[in-house]
């Protein structure tokens, strides 16, 4: 063979060049001029040397040449230009994983993502061969195939894609350039190889994973400050504030100059927002160029080498001189820098067409979305700053995973639109895109009083990569006259719905350590926070097509409710909406526990009844979930996400072994760092672990911490919590007999807690022993299984009866006792739980049949019956207690 081995990873054979980027990621180039391309593209940085190794002495014949790595065989017709079937790649471990030149990428591909849901699209078709959006042309969508497939391969065609040359984009000079991922069903391996070749998913600053708020509204200094005050007064988390387009001078759709009429003392406002710990973003529509009334017009002209005049400088994004002036003059003037608060990040709301030409500058196959995303994400690095990249923008194509966060555009806010989001958000994991954010608001006009839709949208976003409130302009306008606007302010919803929204947002705030730890992990693995279910076990066919649920980090499954509880109910009546919802539990060895119900499931659907406050979800049995302690009385709800972990709660989830005198072991960890800079890449972070073994009714727990960073808390409060378990009889710190240990029982989680104040795990680890109260015998312990769900449903039923002032007293005594299980907790009480549940059902049966209020209130009666597993006439359904 006329091979030229330029390295162990690269072979040139005539007009062909083959690069083993890794053992399973192969790049194929064909160029009759042999001007092969080494420059990076947006999809592949090529900043790391290839690691795959071509093996020597591979046999072939006169027509076909053969190459192979340890994992892949490449067969090609070396004397021919590429054509259908002229190149074949197979897995050496499984020949059914085979790609042939010309194969349809749609077959078997598990899809990736696309640019936007703009123009009111409720959903997209992520088969890039089809019309992707019902409202926009495919040329605007940058639809991207997934890097994983049921057939075991995925191909990325980079032919003609612009390269990065001499510090700017340049037209491609390649003829044929295809990269093939041949990873079989090792989906994690495919994403890891992609992260190696393309760069890992970027880690956003921690505050971006908290609560973000914006709305299209004519804010001024006083109204902006007042709304932030209201968030704090109502104990609503808030971590970043974004000014929508009305922050800048009126008239142009896009501008880089503040509106001084609305913000006469601008610096004072920005300083006051910053003083509360919030970060500030602003919406930009980068298309209008630079007008003479822009604050930086003269400096901009100087950067372009032209004299100031009266003409607008036209938008010429692909011209490097113009683009860098826009970033370093116009945008830079607005940014936080040199200790003076400005804008911390940009919401790039570019919507003016995905053309590859502006003015006289054309770069084929380039698009403005990816260019703006790259420029604004790398601003800090170009100016020598250590801050992490952060923007808010639409998807610009493969490689956009390096530029978080995503903005999915102006979607149709109805139930169909909401139902699409779990699939859309999680499927983006197939191109390593981990930070889609969606406008979080309910519907307007005919859906304005669909309060249930508003709540479910917030819950879906709260269990997504990013929680960002925005009304896309549907919160104002002529809809205000008849109260038909979308309710973007959470407390504008009636109390039951606002309470559900606040609970969801506060729950995310407390779970942020788990979310952030998963985000940090994605940098090394390429596996992002939300992933389709088949990542749990790609060989398990039952995990495909589960589009209503997704993996959330390494140890949880989330299935937000995206259907109405009743097609007919609207308005306040929706608070009495009970809905059956099913979640599939994979066949994982240790199984899963239902987070809200406390039941154990493995390899089957688990169905339960849920109310307006609930988001169905599973966790691995016995896993340790790191959390932040809830806000204490007097503590601000503002800017908690940015804070280092002065307190950590390790929640040890229920496992069947705890109730069956078995044994179990598990662990969990949490990453903490400064949350803002790139220092984590040099090892400046801490990893705090909680590991345990359980045997004979006793936990042996170890707490340890490694690493360091500037600003690390010298002392921390550590809390251990054990949902759905009896009180502890004994707890001690074996390594520090005299150390403080505060036991308690948490009625909300129906389980004991241990609090260790002021510990320094960096100085030494801690070993803790905790033992159940032996009054809870082996006969009593199984009564705890599913107790969380029964108490949850009983609370819904009691609240519904209380609101209607239905008879109190003995006729509801069992229900009240059940609701107060945590307060009554004792071995005798738990022993009587089956009888108590049966008694509550019997009493409610009588109420539903006899109470005049309930007879007239059919919806309330059905709600109570559904929650308590009764038929509407009050008779009990067959129900095994355990």
JOKA-V308588 format. One line per field, one symbol per residue. phi: phi as a letter, one per 30 degrees, with the letter a starting at -180 (. if undefined). psi: psi as a letter, one per 30 degrees, with the letter a starting at -180 (. if undefined). burial: # if it has 16 or more other ideal C-beta (glycine too) atoms within 10 Angstrom, else .. Layout:
BEGIN
phi = ???
psi = ???
burial = ???
END
This chain:
BEGIN
phi = .ddbddadcbbcbidcbbcdebdbccccbbadcicdccddcddbdhcbddcdbdddhcdbbdcccbbacdcbcccbcdccddaeidbbbbddcadddbcbejdddddidcibabdaceiiddabcddddcddcdcbdedcchdbddcbaddjbbbccceideccbhiadbedcdcbabccccchcddddddddddddcjdedcdedddcdccbaadaddbedddddddededdchceabbccdddddcedjddbacbdddddbdceddddddddddjdcbcbdbcdadibdddddcedddedddibddbccddddbeddedddddddccddddcddahicdbcdaccdcdbcjcdcbbhccbbeidbddddddddddcedddciccdddabbaddckejdddbdcdbdjdddcbdddddddeddddddedbiccbdbbecaddbhdcdcddddeddddddddcbebcbdachidcbjddddchcddcddedddeeeddedddddddddeddeeddddddddddccicdecbeddddaeddddcciddcbadbidbbbbbddbbddadcdbideddcccbdbcbccdddedibbdddcidcbaiadccbcbcdccbeabbdeidccdbcdeedejddddidddddddbbccccddbeddcbhcbabaaabbcbadibcddedcidacbccbbabbaiibcccbcbbbjaadjdddbbccbcbbdhbddcdbaacddbecddbcdabcddchadbbccdhcbdddadbcbcbbdddddddddeddddidedddddddedddddddchdeciddbdddddddcedddeadddddceeddddddddddeddddcddddddcddddddddddchcdddjddddbddc
psi = khkjjflffkkkjcgkkkkieafgjkkkkkjffgilkfllleejehgkkkflkkllhklaafeklklkaffkkkkljffllklkffkkklkffjffjkkkkfkjffjfkglcllelglggkelljgjffljekfflkffffhkkllgllffglkkjjgkgkkljkhglkkkkglekjkkkjigbgieeeeeeeeeeefklkkjlkeffgbkkklljkilaeeeeeeeeeeeeeghkkkfkkkkafgflkldleklgkkjfefifieeeeeeeeefggllklkkkjiffajlfgkfgeeeeeeffhlkkbgkkjkkiefjeeeefeeefdeeefflklgfkkbkflkjjhkghkhlgkkcgkkjkglkfeeeeeeeffgeeefgglgllkkljllkglkffffillkjfailkiaeeeeffeeeeeeffffggjghkkkkjlalacfgegifeeeeeeeeeefhlekjjkkggffflafffeghglkjfjegflleeeeeeeeeeeeeeefgeeeeeeeeeefefffjlekklfffejffjfffkgiffllkjafglkkikkgklfkffklbffffhjkkkkkkkklhkefalkjeffglkljglkkklklaffkjklllkkgljjklkklklkfkkfkhfefklifkkkjjjlkkefffghallkllllkkkaffelgfffggilljkkjllkkkhgkkjkkklkllllkgkkfklkkkkkikhlllkekkljefieglkjjllkjfefhlllkkjkhljffellkkkkkklkffjlffeefffkgeeeeeeeeeeeeeeeefghlkaaffgeeeeeeeheeefjleeeefgeeeeeeeeeeeeeeefffkeeeefieeeeeeeeeeghllfffkklkjke.
burial = ..#.....#####.#################....##..#####.#...###.#..........#.###.########...#...######.....###.#.#.#...##########.#####.#.#...##.##...##########.######.#..###.....#..#.############################################.###..##.##..#....##############..#.######..##..#..##.###.################..####.###.##........#.#####..##.############....###########..#.#.#..#.#..############.##......#############################.############################..##############################.......########.#..###########################..############.#....#..#################.###..##..#######.#.####...#############...#.######################.......#######.#.#############....#.#############.#...###.#####.#..#.#.#####.#.#..##..##############.#.#.......#...#...########..#.##...#.#.#.#...#...##.###################..#.#.....#.########..##.#.#####..##.###.###.##..#..#..#.############...#.#......
END
